[in-house]
Amino acid sequence: MAPTAGIESENPYEDPAVAPGDAVRAVRQAHPRTYLMCPPTYFDVVYAINDWMRPGEPVDPDRAMSQWCALADTYRRLGHEVLTIDPVEGLPDMVFVTDSGLVVDGVALGARYRTAERRAEAEHVFRWFRDNGLIRPTLPRYVNEGEGDFLVVGDVILAGTGFRSDPRSHAEASAHLGRPVITLNLVNPRYYHLNTALGVLDDSTIAYLPAAFSPDSRAVLERMFPDAVIAAETDTDWLGLNLVSDGANVVLPVQAAHLAEQLSDRGYEPVPVDYSEFLKSGGGIKCSTLELRGFRGIRDESQG
């Protein structure tokens, strides 16, 4: 497997003046973020488009709303801005708004869903991008499931394929966003999106589950991120890697206790939250959190 968009073979994060162990002792610094979220007003499991979903399994709407509000409040407590998009009746997965776009340097790329059940979500989020002044909002030609499969790490974008996003969407994203993109192949349907198998901790560090990737993609990750946190399936069973980090504070499922210990040992501050009601749909914390990178001044109309 070769990286797209002209990535050189050298590790772009490697500094010959820094010993490998120094990364472990690094002081972590938080950076304020702006997140877009969608309340789970209509959240339900009424179809099955991934291995986690069981249509007809009861969903507790009050518990889902309580957990979502607690997540949003956690971000605010950490100093981040939370904006909201209105939910739409008949779109039960719209709470997982991160799959509907990617924003880099204020430039917005919309989504094109593979499954018919979610396609209308992309239209609503794209309209929000356009109406709130994001730069050059564009809908992709190829199937592209937003930050479900596209994760920004420093100056590069890691892009997943295998179950959802079309590999041709990777070059398309690179051209629109002006960032090099590296293709990673997912091989386990339980980890259907990249963000279920890999979490970004800061501009040079990731956590991931090697077994979710093809051998060639594992080799790419090992080369690029020799100091990565290697997760265990006991944590990924709770979507522990579907996390959100500001560079120092890592918001992750409370059940991912071993991963939290690993992060603490590396100098990060684990911030555990219970988001388990959304596991019924195969969704987690990152699924519900779309980062609006490089954009300032969006006004949340719901806040007056």
FIVEXBA-637572 format. One record per residue: x, y, z of N, C-alpha, C, O in turn; residue in one letter. Coordinates in steps of 0.001 Angstrom, whole numbers, padded with zeros to 6 digits, always signed. Atoms other than C-alpha are relative to their C-alpha. Layout:
residues N
XYZXYZXYZXYZA;...
This chain:
residues 304
+000845-001198+000000+000000+000000+000000+000871+001235+000000+001784+001352+000818M;-000795-001221+000092+001400+003370-000988-000820+001179+000456-002011+001252+000154A;+000723-001210-000400+000469+006700+000599-000403+000806-001218+000283+000782-002240P;+000423-000876+001081-001456+009088-001597+000618+001372+000171+001208+001689+001204T;-000328-001432-000045-000660+012685-002403+001451+000274+000323+001770+001277+000960A;-001420-000312-000035+003109+012371-002487+000665-000027+001349+001639+000699+001552G;-000691+000116-001283+003986+011418+001091+001361-000643-000215+001457-001659-000904I;-001326+000583+000099+007718+010756+001345+000132-001168+000957-000643-001292+001906E;-000138+001211-000799+008961+007525+002857+000513+000281+001393+000293-000525+002297S;-000522-000306-001319+010684+009245+005777-001125+000321+000974-002183+000814+000582E;+000965-000319-001045+008835+009599+009064-000070+001514+000162+000921+002119+000571N;+000076-001466-000060+007561+013215+008983+000074+000543+001407+000242+001748+001590P;-000027-000455-001383+007539+013349+012784+001334-000305+000674+001537+000051+001835Y;-001232+000442-000629+011004+011954+013376+000995+001152+000121+001299+001818-000868E;-001010-001015-000263+013507+014351+014947+001254-000725+000465+001251-001289+001559D;-001192+000752-000381+017028+012866+015006+000637+000494+001282+001451-000211+001879P;-000592-000531-001231+017899+015097+017955-000744-000456+001245-000311-000185+002365A;+000816+000419-001133+015212+013526+020141+000036-001513+000115-000289-002221-000839V;-000008+001439-000235+015643+010087+021633-001425-000508+000083-002305+000223+000536A;+001370+000512+000004+012585+007805+021279-000698+000122+001338-001887+000439+001379P;+000633-000057-001314+011953+007744+025019-000426+001386+000413-001274+001531+001293G;+000334-001368-000389+011766+011538+025201-001461+000327-000271-002059+001141+000432D;+001393-000278+000319+008326+011501+023577-000913-000402+001148-001950+000219+001381A;+000814+000471-001111+007002+009570+026557-000014+001018+001125-001016+001156+001827V;-000132-000934-001112+008233+012242+028972-000445+001415-000365-000303+002340+000435R;+000380-001332+000460+006876+015154+026954-001094+000593+000878-001958-000115+001395A;+001049-000723-000710+004794+017788+028695-001136+000264-000983-000919+000822-002058V;+001148-000146+000894+001315+017799+027189-000645+001369+000179-000748+001877+001295R;+000610-001324-000044-000367+021076+026312-001355-000032-000693-001468-000468-001838Q;+001345-000056+000571-004083+021559+025745-000147+001216-000904+000442+002268-000655A;+000300-001097+000919-005322+023713+022875-001514+000100-000155-002181-000916-000352H;+001457-000150+000110-008847+025176+022696-000504-000436-001369+000135-000192-002392P;+000597+000524+001226-011090+023576+020104-001428+000514-000149-002050+000982+000805R;+001404-000271+000274-014417+024258+018456-000616-001269-000569-000124-001823-001552T;+000639+001249+000389-016753+021285+018124-001440+000246-000442-002138+001097+000109Y;+001398+000020+000414-020016+020756+016274-000622-001307+000479-000071-002386+000261L;+000710+001167-000504-022507+018393+017915-001474+000086-000385-001991+001162-000685M;+001425+000067+000321-026074+017259+017224-000723-000748+001109-000391-001903+001376C;+000717+000685-001079-028488+016443+020066-000664-001291-000489-001116-001358-001632P;+000555+001305+000398-029768+012825+020035-001515-000080+000149-002046-001088+000614P;+001452-000076-000186-033415+013867+019981-000724-001179-000641-001699-001687-000088T;+000664+001074+000738-034328+011178+017438+000851-001271-000055+000615-002142-000893Y;-000877+001172+000003-031621+008630+018262-000793-001280+000235-001631-001353+001133F;+000651+001300-000119-032783+005039+017788+000800-000996-000839+001664-000602-001622D;-000616+001037+000827-031654+001731+016287-001121-000664-000788-001806-001555-000285V;+001117+000478+000823-034069+001027+013445+000477-000720-001257-000342-001207-002037V;-000587+000742+001115-031701-000509+010869+001382-000468+000439+001871-000063+001494Y;-001333+000519-000329-028359-002344+010835+000943+000262-001165+000807-000333-002234A;-000987-000301+001040-025466-000878+008847+001417-000222+000504+002380+000094-000196I;-001302+000430-000488-022607-002074+011056-000208-001170+000953-001340-001487+001318N;+000091+001227-000793-021809-005111+013203-000478+000225+001428-000759-000739+002139D;+000434-000305-001356-022817-003338+016416-001516+000108+000116-002066-000078+001202W;+001412-000387-000048-026418-002549+015488-000925-001216+000025-000746-002174-000726M;+001024+001031-000108-029357-004727+016506-001368+000692-000015-001854+001120+001032R;+001298-000677+000065-032643-003247+015253-000995-000613+000980-001089-001832+001123P;+000968+000458-000981-035321-003462+017864+000525-000026+001416-000254-000140+002362G;-000537-000082-001355-032939-003302+020800-000455+001320+000620-000255+002382+000031E;+000547-001233-000583-034545-000810+023175+001075+001058+000250+002161+000759+000745P;-000856-001155-000274-032937+002623+023350-000682+000845+001066-001880+001117+000988V;+000522-000868-001058-033375+004743+026455+000259+001452-000407+001386+001926-000261D;-000235-001359+000509-033877+008269+025040+000452+000976+001078+001251+001871+000803P;-000414-000901-001076-033506+009987+028406+001465-000231+000361+002213+000719+000595D;-001399+000317-000307-030244+008181+029116+000921+000505-001110+001991+001049-000840R;-000803-000492+001118-028946+008992+025642+000178+001515+000077+001287+002018-000100A;-000095-001456-000082-029750+012685+026061+000867+000425+001175+001660+001358+001056M;-000807-000335-001171-028223+012766+029540+001484-000210-000273+002308+000625+000099S;-001404+000269+000303-024989+011175+028314+000541+000992-001019+001685+001434-000909Q;-000443-000980+000999-024811+013497+025313+000234+001363+000652+001242+002015+000380W;-000156-001290-000685-025334+016578+027497+001238+000000+000889+001949+001002+000972C;-001187+000090-000849-022654+015371+029893+001270+000109-000830+002245+000720-000393A;-001165-000115+000878-020220+015006+026986+000208+001449-000429+001327+001958-000364L;-000111-001404+000404-020963+018524+025719+000473+000868+001162+001300+001760+000976A;-000416-000765-001176-020594+019900+029245+001465-000258+000338+002165+000641+000803D;-001410+000320-000235-017261+018107+029587+000894+000841-000901+001897+001391-000446T;-000783-000837+000912-015942+019886+026507+000024+001456+000466+001074+002098+000455Y;+000050-001395-000460-017098+023241+027831+000845+000190+001256+001542+001195+001401R;-000789-000093-001240-015532+022566+031216+001496+000012-000303+002276+000624+000427R;-001407+000028+000399-012233+021878+029445+000403+001242-000793+001558+001369-001200L;-000316-001255+000670-012454+025287+027761-000276+000030-001483+000183+000940-002174G;+000280+000068+001425-013751+024275+024340-001376+000573-000328-002262+000624+000526H;+001273-000535+000471-016561+025804+022310-000814-001124-000631-000297-001891-001443E;+000896+001010+000553-019531+023576+021498-001134+000696-000743-001914+001441-000150V;+001087-000499+000833-021834+024524+018633-000924-001159-000332-000513-002319-000288L;+000957+001065+000270-024951+022607+017702-000700+000194-001337-000910+001310-001812T;+000843+000033+001188-026843+021636+014600-001307-000658+000409-001305-001602+001199I;+001302+000543-000375-030560+020920+014859-000158-001432-000509+000176-001718-001659D;+000285+001361+000460-031506+017226+014731-001193-000009-000940-002004+000917-000943P;+001076+000117+000986-033871+016051+012012-000750-001307+000243-000145-002377+000308V;+000813+001197-000206-036730+013642+012592+000149-000947-001189+000147-000517-002343E;-000197+000992+001045-036255+010419+010652+001452-000304-000292+001753-001180-001102G;-001439+000240+000162-032448+010599+010858+000567-000382+001368+001149+000462+002050L;-000360+000399-001363-031681+008559+013997+001488+000027+000298+001882+000074+001463P;-001447-000003-000214-027901+008561+013464+000630+001377-000169+001856+001491-000188D;-000565-001333+000217-027510+012307+012956+000807+000483+001196+001631+001388+001065M;-000820-000319-001171-026113+012512+016486+001475-000268-000283+002345+000369+000311V;-001385+000326+000348-022966+010977+014950+000478+000931-001116+000818+000497-002216F;-000201-001063+000984-022273+014240+013169+001401+000002-000590+001609+000548-001674V;-001376-000040+000501-018537+013686+012763+000144-000672-001353+001062-000352-002108T;-000081+000714+001270-019223+011357+009819-000435+000857-001181-000289+000445-002332D;+000599-000823+001056-020788+014218+007855+000899+001108-000511+000433+001975-001250S;-000860-001043+000535-017756+016370+007178+001397-000021+000564+001707-000777+001485G;-001383-000185-000430-014138+017379+007602+000349+001464-000226+000145+001996-001318L;-000357-001421+000079-012905+020913+008329+001464+000164+000375+001886-000260+001451V;-001424-000246-000219-009247+021936+008039+000304+001432-000425-000007+001826-001549V;-000323-001402+000294-008016+025547+008213-001242+000786-000425-001153+001700-001245D;+001241-000678+000329-011643+026655+008015-000638-000435-001300-001734+000014-001633G;+000514+000499+001275-012117+024842+004692-000820-001258+000262-000366-002166+000959V;+000923+001092-000302-015065+022441+004700-000193-000933-001189-000426-000501-002318A;+000325+001040+000967-015478+019181+002835-001157-000810+000572-001054-001363+001667L;+001156+000749-000460-018875+017554+003134+000207-001494-000135+001318-001960-000386G;-000059+001457+000037-019687+013858+003131-000908-000542-001094-001823+000130-001570A;+000884+000764+000881-021194+011317+000779-000053-001410+000579+000926-002154+000508R;+000118+001267-000715-022496+008282+002638-000143-001189-000949-000740-001086-002020Y;+000151+001234+000765-022230+004737+001345-001406-000582+000160-001983-001100-000797R;+001296+000617-000281-025474+003626+002993-001133+001002-000208-001031+002171+000165T;+001131-000879+000307-028818+005017+001874-000622+000588+001255-001145+001702+001233A;+000664-000437-001221-030045+005286+005452+000542+001319+000543-000176+002040+001237E;-000611-001188-000594-027640+008118+006286+000247+001139-000996+000744+002196-000606R;-000391-000988+001015-027333+010052+003027-000573+001384+000239+000085+002381-000057R;+000612-001317-000213-029718+012833+004002+000720+000801+001074+000649+002030+001073A;-000743-000718-001042-027563+013680+007034+001024+000943-000616+001203+002072-000157E;-001055-000794+000630-024817+014941+004748-000540+001315-000534+000142+002338-000467A;+000593-001220+000552-027155+017462+003137-000215+001046+001090+000055+002230+000886E;+000275-000941-001090-028129+019010+006467+001291+000602+000556+001347+001798+000841H;-001264-000518-000533-024545+019309+007709+000673+000905-001023+001247+001930-000657V;-000573-000855+001037-023363+020704+004376-000675+001369-000004-000008+002394-000150F;+000725-001277-000053-026069+023366+004585+000460+000819+001208+000582+002041+001126R;-000498-000706-001186-024856+024207+008103+001369+000608-000286+001632+001751+000088W;-001313-000539+000386-021306+024600+006774-000172+001265-000828+000453+002290-000557F;+000199-001125+000922-022519+026902+004030-000597+001205+000713-000146+002332+000509R;+000703-001103-000646-024823+028984+006219+000815+000656+001105+000545+001798+001475D;-000794-000548-001092-022227+029485+008944+001376+000482-000439+002254+000718+000392N;-001163-000704+000500-019506+030815+006705+001285-000782-000082+002360-000186-000142G;-001236+000735+000204-017059+027956+006414+000496+000214-001421-000285+000545-002314L;-000654-000342+001259-014631+028325+003526-000199-001109-001030+000003-002288-000737I;+000126+000902+001151-015349+026702+000152-000677-001324+000340-000124-002379+000028R;+000673+001271-000278-017859+024122+001389-000295-000741-001301-000863-000178-002237P;+000107+000797+001216-017872+021330-001170-000479-001399+000344-000055-001977+001345T;+000406+001391-000148-019639+017995-001503+000909-000883-000846+001207-000533-001988L;-000931+000847+000742-017356+015143-002566-000683-000780-001117-001893-001004-001090P;+000498+000844+001088-017755+013118-005731-000076-001458+000434-000996-002187+000064R;-000097+001397-000402-016744+009856-004099-000491-000190+001435-000550+000761+002214Y;+000458+000298-001354-018043+008126-000973+001076+000394+001000+002225-000037+000912V;-000918-000598-000973-016451+009940+001944-000808+000214+001273-001745+001013+001282N;+000788-000095-001226-017696+009545+005516+000689+000853+001062+000791+000478+002230E;-000464-001044-000903-016073+012611+007025+001047-000466+000986+001913-001279+000667G;-000974+000358-001025-014151+012327+010257-000211-001410+000539+000505-001846+001440E;+000043+001425-000268-015377+008787+010518+001236-000681-000557+001811-001563+000081G;-001144+000617+000677-012588+007908+008078+001166+000941-000260+002184+000506-000799D;-001085-000957+000230-010446+011077+007951+000392+000634+001330-000418+001315+001959F;-000475-000524-001278-008348+012013+010984+001260+000820-000219+002226+000348-000819L;-001118-000928+000179-005991+014993+011077+001025-000217+001104+000694-000205+002290V;-001112+000136-000948-002602+014442+012720+001085+000978-000435+001821+000706-001384V;-000970-001007+000410-000444+017547+012552-000332+000519-001386-001430+001023-001624G;+000179-000522+001348-000001+018463+008903-000502-001033-000992-000653-000727-002175D;+000467+001039+000913-001232+015177+007454-001385-000482+000412-001846-000231+001525V;+001305+000601-000261-004561+013406+007213+000122-001503-000204+000531-001960-001271I;+000100+001449+000127-004890+009693+007901-001401-000322-000489-002381+000205+000039L;+001299+000271+000620-007693+008240+005788-000241-001500-000091+000582-002243-000624A;+000344+001408+000004-009415+004899+006219-000835-000391-001199-001571+000418-001764G;+000833+000585+001038-010951+002655+003604-000106-001492+000284+000627-002036+001110T;+000191+001424-000207-012166-000908+003400-001458-000352+000198-001920-001394-000268G;+001409+000262-000269-015769-000649+004564-000910+001154-000408-002045+000914-000822F;+000870-001141+000282-017095+002862+003976+000603+000908-001083+000163+000861-002232R;-000479-001020+000935-015041+005593+002295+000733-000618-001191+001526-001547-001043S;-000648+000414+001240-013946+005097-001306+001451+000481+000026+001693+001640+000363D;-001395-000472-000006-010130+005206-001617+000238+001182-000923+001165+001959-000700P;-000160-001155+000891-010550+007692-004462-000340+001313+000697+000080+002383+000258R;+000332-001218-000747-011984+010135-001934+001209+000569+000722+001192+001730+001131S;-001176-000472-000728-008558+010384-000323+000744+001069-000797+001103+002114-000254H;-000640-001013+000844-006945+012208-003244-000899+001219-000162-000417+002350-000230A;+000955-001103+000108-010104+014297-003575+000082+000903+001227+000064+002128+001103E;-000118-000784-001231-009813+015378+000068+001318+000757+000041+001360+001915+000457A;-001306-000658+000010-006125+016151-000326-000016+001237-000887+000527+002279-000521S;+000046-001127+000935-006807+018396-003311-000822+001153+000561-000442+002313+000404A;+000875-001065-000498-009615+020317-001608+000557+000660+001252+000427+001871+001430H;-000439-000515-001298-008000+020702+001809+001466+000412+000020+001915+001048+000973L;-001396-000408+000073-004394+021172+000725+000897-000692+001006+001901-000126+001439G;-000807+000784-000934-003039+018490+003037+000320-001359-000617-000512-001927-001324R;-000291+001365+000446-001229+015241+002237-000868-001004+000748-001156-000834+001933P;+000876+001027-000558-003379+012173+002843+000681-001358-000104+001275-001686-001131V;-000576+001340-000036-002211+008695+003832-001131-001010+000119-001949-000929+001035I;+001045+001013+000022-004430+005728+003012+000332-001142+000945+001451-001654+000955T;-000120+001133-000913-004979+003056+005672-001164-000949-000265-002316-000524-000351L;+001010+000995+000315-006841-000174+004964-000489-000706+001255+000295-001299+001995N;+000641+000680-001123-009276-001487+007569-000444-001390-000440-000921-001563-001562L;+000271+001383+000400-009834-005263+007614-000995-000719+000908-001403-001839+000599V;+000928+000628-000937-012152-005999+010560-001302+000797-000012-001300+001972+000355N;+001248-000765+000115-015826-005057+010016-000504+000579+001317-001339+001483+001313P;+000386-000597-001277-016222-004387+013729+000537+001426+000101-000044+002269+000785R;-000605-001337+000034-013977-001363+013115-000204+000555-001407+000715+000601-002225Y;+000463-000352+001342-015858-000046+010123+000453+001383-000433+000549+001658-001629Y;-000556-001330+000254-014569+003537+010393+001389+000081+000626+001688-000609+001600H;-001336-000186-000558-011006+004655+011004-000062+000447+001449+000763+000026+002259L;+000025-000549-001358-012061+006500+014152-000479-000992+001058-000544-000649+002238N;+000277+001049-000981-013153+003236+015784+001250-000806+000325+001275-001555+001301T;-001223+000792-000158-009641+001793+015445+001230+000847+000278+002307+000315+000545A;-001146-000897-000156-007425+004865+015816-000489+001317+000585-001490+001875+000135L;+000315-001288-000595-007517+007959+018001+001205+000918-000046+002333+000485+000189G;-001078-000991+000072-005469+011135+017582+000152+000651+001368-000810+001184+001920V;-000267-000554-001327-003835+012295+020821+000572+001408-000062+000230+002254+000764L;-000536-001342+000227-001863+015300+019562+000567+000037-001408+000319-000874-002198D;-000457-000178+001375-000089+016543+016456+001042-001008-000451+001410-001016-001625D;-000997+000992+000401+002437+013692+016501-000217-001367+000629+000625-002253+000484S;+000210+001239-000744+000904+010903+018563-001402-000534-000223-002378+000216-000239T;+001290+000660+000148-001868+008395+018019-000070-001190+000945+000940-001621+001501I;+000232+001300-000618-003369+005386+019754-000772-000827-001023-001651-000304-001708A;+000707+000807+000997-004525+002466+017628+000021-001479+000356+000773-001919+001226Y;+000090+001449-000144-005439-001216+017435+000587-000634-001255-000065-000608-002300L;-000637+000540+001207-003015-002955+015030-000845-001030-000740-000834-001064-001971P;+000760+001075+000638-005351-005900+014380-001109+000507-000908-001644-000261-001708A;+001056-000554+000848-007871-003575+012728+000493+000346-001398-000313+000651-002277A;-000587-000481+001247-005472-002791+009863+000675-001125-000780+001071-002144-000214F;-000740+000932+000842-003936-004643+006945+001477+000032+000378+001933+001011+000969S;-001436-000011-000318-000260-005655+007312+000733+001214-000558+001571+001796+000130P;-000680-001159+000584+000852-002894+004942-000322+001280+000767+000552+002119+000981D;+000380-001205-000741-001095-000268+006858+000599+000001+001401+000972+001056+001915S;-000678+000073-001299+000276-001505+010175+001445+000454-000132+001962+001159+000735R;-001396-000399+000213+003763-001054+008752+000116+001515-000156+001060+002120+000351A;-000003-001458+000157+002937+002526+007747-000140+000679+001356+000587+001625+001658V;+000213-000602-001317+001652+003327+011235+001206-000200+000909+001573+000705+001658L;-001189+000250-000820+004660+001715+012906+001143+000929-000395+001896+001395+000460E;-001072-000884+000472+006999+003793+010749-000273+001452+000374+000627+002161+000824R;+000328-001402-000252+005173+007082+011192-000106+000331+001481+000239+001433+001907M;+000300-000263-001412+004287+006709+014866+000632-001070+000891-000079-001875+001493F;-000666+001042-000802+006910+004584+016645-000339+000067+001480-000185-000927+002190P;+000356-000145-001417+005759+005943+020021-001510-000034+000217-002001+000469+001228D;+001456+000069-000130+002064+005262+019446-000406-000835+001208+000316-001734+001639A;+000612+000816-001047-000110+003927+022225-000723-001159-000686-001567-000941-001555V;+000621+001186+000587-001124+000363+021341-001144-000444+000903-000929-000826+002053I;+001195+000301-000790-004656-000330+022510-000275-001498+000032+000178-002249-000831A;+000432+001385-000148-006114-003626+023700-001474-000117-000374-002227+000850-000271A;+001389+000190+000406-009380-005128+022486-000964+000114+001171-002150+000372+000967E;+000873-000210-001159-010733-004989+026030-000470+001448+000075-001532+001729+000631T;+000398-001411+000057-010817-001213+025493-000765+000322-001278-001734+001082-001251D;+000688-000310+001254-011833-001162+021837-001389-000626-000049-002230-000198-000840T;+001355+000543-000106-014831-003342+022729-000986+001045+000513-002196+000906+000333D;+000813-001129-000474-016112-000129+024352+000204+001230-000880-000149+002343-000491W;-000373-001105+000888-014963+001999+021396+000910+000990+000722+000736+002205+000632L;-000926-000831-000754-012155+003264+023588+000842+000922-000854+001254+001988-000397G;-000799-000841+000888-010250+004627+020597-000830+001074-000689-000280+001949-001358L;+000886-001027+000540-013264+006671+019523-000012+001169+000986-001037+001510+001575N;-000278-000994-001036-011832+009421+021696+000173+001385-000603+000266+001546-001820L;-000246-001387+000414-011373+013186+021553+001058+000585+000922+000916+000561+002144V;-001104-000566-000776-008142+014865+022647+000262+001437-000418+000152+001783-001594S;-000410-001374+000305-007123+018511+022899+001514+000163+000088+002027+001282+000118D;-001448-000015-000116-003458+017574+023144+000490-000343+001385+001647-000722+001567G;-000355+000327-001385-003494+017036+026898-001111-000793+000676-000857-001821+001304A;+001161+000673-000581-006992+016051+028025-000609-000929-001040-000889-000517-002166N;+000535+000991+000930-008338+012881+026435-001347-000489+000523-001418-001177+001541V;+001348+000418-000375-012085+012333+026631-000249-001371-000624-000176-001529-001843V;+000150+001378+000465-012777+008603+026381-001025-000729+000858-001394-000234+001923L;+001004+000719-000784-015274+005984+027582+000529-000401+001370+001680-000815+001506P;-000403+000353-001361-015179+005354+031306+000371-001474+000094+001157-001859+000960V;-000275+001433-000053-015084+001625+030578+001390-000353-000533+001877-001454-000275Q;-001319+000267+000587-011727+001910+028723+001094+000288+001019+001933+001166+000815A;-000870-000299-001143-009781+001747+031987+001469-000251-000305+002327+000523+000119A;-001407+000289+000299-006601+000135+030654+000590+001063-000913+001722+001502-000711H;-000471-001068+000885-006299+002677+027860+000220+001281+000783+001191+001996+000537L;-000168-001196-000832-006793+005454+030410+001313-000058+000767+002001+000956+000892A;-001274+000150-000711-003852+004077+032400+001172+000222-000941+002147+000881-000579E;-001071-000198+000979-001700+003951+029278+000186+001484-000313+001313+001970-000396Q;-000078-001428+000311-002532+007566+028484+000584+000784+001161+001401+001682+000959L;-000530-000674-001186-001827+008692+032032+001505-000204+000104+002238+000722+000451S;-001436+000289-000042+001573+006991+031879+000777+000837-001010+001969+001084-000827D;-000650-000819+001031+002330+009083+028773-000119+001495+000279+000369+002308-000506R;+000111-001412-000337+001470+012357+030477-001299+000652-000400-001470+001854-000196G;+001319-000542+000333-002080+012785+029173-000913-000080+001219-000661-000846+002149Y;+000993+000013-001070-005038+013484+031445-001264-000686-000518-002019-000071-001271E;+001229+000652+000446-007782+010897+030860-001227+000673+000619-001239+000996+001807P;+001257-000594-000464-011284+012367+031129-001107-000998-000347-001670-000939-001440V;+000970+001050+000316-013675+009408+031383-001438+000494+000061-001818+001236+000967P;+001433-000288+000010-017335+009768+030458-000738-001277-000388-000189-002133-001081V;+000832+001143+000375-020132+007229+030140-000804+000374-001236-001647+001271-001197D;+000719-000252+001252-021384+007160+026562-000556-001309-000557-000722-001466-001767Y;+000293+001377+000385-022517+003542+026525-001341-000187-000704-001515-001171-001422S;+001290+000171+000674-026092+004091+025330+000163+000012-001517-000615-000612-002239E;-000198-000139+001441-024720+004955+021901+000736-001186-000614+000810-001302-001837F;-000604+001227+000518-022834+001660+021609-001030-000862-000714-000677-001666-001577L;+001060+000777+000647-026175+000180+020596-000058+000267-001500-000586-000543-002262K;-000043-000337+001417-025648+001917+017263+001426-000037-000547+001671+000357-001688S;-001392+000029+000441-021888+001374+017097+000642+001363-000027+001576+001600-000793G;-000532-001357-000035-021210+005002+017945+000618+000333+001333+000311-000288+002350G;-000688-000394-001218-019028+006717+020484+000227+001492+000080-000459+002288-000561G;-000272-001398-000328-017552+009961+021692+000438+000790-001228-000130+001841-001528I;-000466-000700+001193-015645+010951+018566-001082+000045-001071-001205+001036-001790K;+001081+000010+000988-018597+009911+016396-000927+001200+000160-001514+001673-000812C;+000933-001090-000311-020582+012682+018083+000661+001368+000018+000037+002349+000423S;-000783-001226-000183-017872+015356+017848+000751+000344-001277+001778-000265-001576T;-000652-000451+001233-016966+017110+014592+000818+001244+000313+000269+002265+000727L;-000856-001147-000310-013988+019418+015019+000021+000988-001164+000203+000605-002320E;-000032-001077+000990-014125+022761+013193+001358+000684+000096+001501+001709+000763L;-001380-000476-000120-010404+023353+012746+000202+001318-000741-000249+001494-001873R;-000424-001215+000670-009098+026790+011996-001105+000982-000309-000914+001892-001117G;+001092-000935+000256-012439+028546+012050-000410+000659+001301-000528-000007+002329F;+000364-000749-001201-013429+031251+014512-001278+000792-000257-001542+001233-001376R;+001113-000923+000053-016594+033132+015247-001319-000563-000456-002246+000197-000738G;+001309+000550+000322-019338+030687+014387-000953+000321+001134-000631+000131+002307I;+001003-000373-001002-022434+031856+016173-001051-001091+000088-001678-001435-000914R;+001012+001022-000230-024691+029201+017673-001343+000678+000223-001577+001262+001282D;+001280-000700-000079-028198+030506+016984-000833-000482+001190-001635+000276+001736E;+000801+000514-001108-029641+028248+019683+000361+000659+001320-000404+000590+002282S;-000416-000684-001216-027687+030237+022269-000382+001480-000012-000044+002226+000907Q;+000451-001392+000075-029216+033515+021147+001078+000922-000451+000854+002127-000565G;
